[in-house]
């Protein structure tokens, strides 16, 4: 999946961004603010990272990252 698609989906859910050197840390802000996901800054995000992000952001509505 393209990195920009993942970022767009996170922004639509009003997640907040904390920049790192090679990875970005996203925190859900809307429902609870307790869940975080680490996304590498590659052009393509691997299916494993996408699946892990969906699991980690469990408070977001089903199908938010499609």
N, CA, C and O of each residue as an XYZ file, in Angstrom:
264
protein
N       0.852     -1.169      0.000
C       0.000      0.000      0.000
C       0.897      1.231      0.000
O       1.935      1.251      0.661
N       0.502      2.231     -0.725
C       1.267      3.476     -0.788
C       1.224      4.194      0.565
O       0.195      4.220      1.240
N       2.363      4.770      0.941
C       2.459      5.500      2.204
C       1.442      6.631      2.267
O       0.828      6.849      3.312
N       1.254      7.351      1.170
C       0.326      8.486      1.212
C      -1.107      8.043      1.467
O      -1.877      8.786      2.075
N      -1.486      6.842      1.014
C      -2.838      6.317      1.276
C      -3.017      6.040      2.766
O      -4.071      6.323      3.337
N      -1.973      5.481      3.391
C      -2.019      5.207      4.833
C      -2.126      6.521      5.596
O      -2.930      6.640      6.520
N      -1.323      7.503      5.216
C      -1.339      8.805      5.896
C      -2.695      9.483      5.729
O      -3.224     10.048      6.687
N      -3.265      9.436      4.525
C      -4.579     10.035      4.296
C      -5.632      9.389      5.191
O      -6.471     10.084      5.763
N      -5.591      8.071      5.312
C      -6.569      7.360      6.144
C      -6.406      7.746      7.611
O      -7.399      7.940      8.312
N      -5.172      7.859      8.077
C      -4.931      8.254      9.472
C      -5.402      9.691      9.718
O      -5.989      9.982     10.760
N      -5.150     10.569      8.779
C      -5.589     11.963      8.931
C      -7.107     12.080      8.907
O      -7.678     12.892      9.635
N      -7.769     11.269      8.071
C      -9.242     11.283      8.038
C      -9.823     10.892      9.396
O     -10.904     11.348      9.769
N      -9.106     10.051     10.129
C      -9.564      9.621     11.447
C      -9.066     10.558     12.555
O      -9.247     10.285     13.742
N      -8.444     11.654     12.153
C      -7.931     12.688     13.064
C      -6.834     12.177     13.998
O      -6.744     12.594     15.153
N      -6.010     11.278     13.488
C      -4.866     10.806     14.260
C      -3.783     11.878     14.233
O      -3.690     12.656     13.283
N      -2.966     11.912     15.281
C      -1.907     12.909     15.382
C      -0.561     12.269     15.064
O      -0.366     11.070     15.265
N       0.356     13.078     14.569
C       1.651     12.616     14.096
C       2.769     13.136     14.978
O       2.787     14.305     15.361
N       3.708     12.240     15.295
C       4.962     12.612     15.943
C       6.071     12.126     15.028
O       6.202     10.923     14.803
N       6.871     13.041     14.495
C       7.930     12.665     13.556
C       9.114     12.061     14.279
O       9.513     12.507     15.355
N       9.662     11.037     13.659
C      10.900     10.421     14.115
C      11.915     10.519     12.991
O      11.672     11.189     11.988
N      13.064      9.847     13.156
C      14.078      9.891     12.105
C      13.665      9.062     10.893
O      13.613      9.576      9.776
N      13.373      7.788     11.111
C      13.046      6.900     10.003
C      11.601      6.422     10.021
O      11.105      5.881      9.032
N      10.930      6.623     11.148
C       9.551      6.179     11.302
C       8.720      7.307     11.901
O       9.248      8.197     12.569
N       7.431      7.257     11.657
C       6.509      8.220     12.252
C       5.625      7.494     13.249
O       5.226      6.351     13.024
N       5.322      8.159     14.347
C       4.445      7.597     15.360
C       3.095      8.301     15.252
O       3.010      9.522     15.384
N       2.044      7.522     15.013
C       0.685      8.054     14.885
C      -0.108      7.639     16.109
O      -0.032      6.489     16.542
N      -0.867      8.566     16.668
C      -1.702      8.313     17.841
C      -3.141      8.657     17.499
O      -3.419      9.693     16.896
N      -4.058      7.771     17.893
C      -5.473      8.073     17.655
C      -5.869      9.178     18.622
O      -5.555      9.104     19.810
N      -6.540     10.178     18.135
C      -6.920     11.311     18.969
C      -8.415     11.329     19.233
O      -8.862     11.755     20.297
N      -9.169     10.874     18.278
C     -10.626     10.994     18.317
C     -11.273     10.115     19.401
O     -11.819     10.662     20.359
N     -11.238      8.786     19.292
C     -11.981      7.995     20.275
C     -11.354      7.994     21.672
O     -12.033      8.275     22.659
N     -10.037      7.673     21.753
C      -9.501      7.480     23.097
C      -8.116      8.086     23.323
O      -7.800      8.468     24.449
N      -7.302      8.182     22.310
C      -5.961      8.731     22.457
C      -4.955      7.784     23.074
O      -3.859      8.209     23.440
N      -5.298      6.512     23.199
C      -4.423      5.537     23.860
C      -3.657      4.646     22.892
O      -2.661      4.040     23.285
N      -4.088      4.548     21.647
C      -3.478      3.623     20.708
C      -2.484      4.336     19.794
O      -2.727      5.454     19.339
N      -1.357      3.665     19.534
C      -0.337      4.224     18.658
C       0.097      3.192     17.622
O      -0.039      1.987     17.832
N       0.615      3.677     16.516
C       1.170      2.821     15.470
C       2.422      3.488     14.924
O       2.486      4.710     14.787
N       3.411      2.666     14.617
C       4.659      3.151     14.053
C       4.661      2.813     12.563
O       4.506      1.652     12.184
N       4.838      3.835     11.720
C       4.807      3.666     10.268
C       6.165      4.095      9.707
O       6.593      5.225      9.942
N       6.848      3.214      8.971
C       8.120      3.612      8.352
C       7.873      4.587      7.205
O       6.805      4.580      6.592
N       8.847      5.408      6.925
C       8.712      6.398      5.849
C       9.247      5.855      4.527
O      10.185      6.410      3.956
N       8.651      4.776      4.048
C       8.984      4.217      2.744
C       7.857      4.568      1.788
O       6.743      4.854      2.227
N       8.125      4.552      0.500
C       7.069      4.849     -0.469
C       5.965      3.811     -0.402
O       4.787      4.134     -0.555
N       6.350      2.564     -0.173
C       5.394      1.465     -0.049
C       5.438      0.932      1.383
O       6.513      0.707      1.939
N       4.276      0.736      1.964
C       4.172      0.161      3.308
C       3.820     -1.310      3.129
O       2.879     -1.644      2.409
N       4.571     -2.182      3.780
C       4.384     -3.624      3.599
C       3.036     -4.081      4.171
O       2.488     -3.438      5.066
N       2.510     -5.189      3.650
C       1.236     -5.711      4.168
C       1.279     -6.031      5.656
O       0.271     -5.899      6.349
N       2.442     -6.449      6.150
C       2.580     -6.739      7.580
C       2.414     -5.496      8.434
O       1.774     -5.539      9.484
N       2.988     -4.388      7.986
C       2.874     -3.125      8.720
C       1.438     -2.610      8.656
O       0.915     -2.089      9.641
N       0.806     -2.758      7.498
C      -0.591     -2.328      7.355
C      -1.480     -3.125      8.316
O      -2.320     -2.551      9.011
N      -1.292     -4.440      8.352
C      -2.076     -5.287      9.258
C      -1.827     -4.942     10.713
O      -2.761     -4.900     11.515
N      -0.571     -4.694     11.057
C      -0.236     -4.322     12.432
C      -0.857     -2.982     12.808
O      -1.317     -2.805     13.936
N      -0.872     -2.047     11.876
C      -1.469     -0.735     12.125
C      -2.964     -0.870     12.395
O      -3.496     -0.228     13.301
N      -3.635     -1.701     11.611
C      -5.070     -1.911     11.809
C      -5.329     -2.515     13.187
O      -6.269     -2.114     13.873
N      -4.500     -3.477     13.597
C      -4.657     -4.106     14.918
C      -4.396     -3.106     16.041
O      -5.144     -3.050     17.017
N      -3.336     -2.322     15.899
C      -2.962     -1.372     16.957
C      -3.989     -0.253     17.128
O      -4.224      0.215     18.242
N      -4.593      0.169     16.032
C      -5.569      1.254     16.097
C      -6.977      0.674     16.206
O      -7.868      1.035     15.438
N      -7.163     -0.213     17.152
C      -8.422     -0.956     17.297
C      -9.625     -0.090     17.645
O     -10.760     -0.533     17.473
N      -9.414      1.114     18.122
C     -10.540      1.973     18.492
C     -11.157      2.680     17.264
O     -12.244      3.251     17.353
N     -10.453      2.635     16.124
C     -10.980      3.270     14.918
C     -12.039      2.364     14.283
O     -12.004      1.149     14.477
N     -12.975      2.938     13.530
C     -14.056      2.137     12.948
C     -13.532      1.082     11.968
O     -12.497      1.274     11.328
N     -14.246     -0.010     11.863
C     -13.856     -1.094     10.966
C     -13.838     -0.601      9.523
O     -14.731      0.126      9.090
N     -12.808     -1.009      8.791
C     -12.672     -0.616      7.401
C     -12.079      0.767      7.173
O     -12.155      1.286      6.059
N     -11.498      1.371      8.188
C     -10.968      2.727      8.043
C      -9.749      2.757      7.116
O      -9.473      3.785      6.498
N      -9.023      1.653      7.014
C      -7.841      1.605      6.156
C      -8.082      0.571      5.057
O      -7.736     -0.600      5.212
N      -8.667      1.002      3.966
C      -8.950      0.095      2.848
C      -8.346      0.619      1.584
O      -8.476     -0.006      0.532
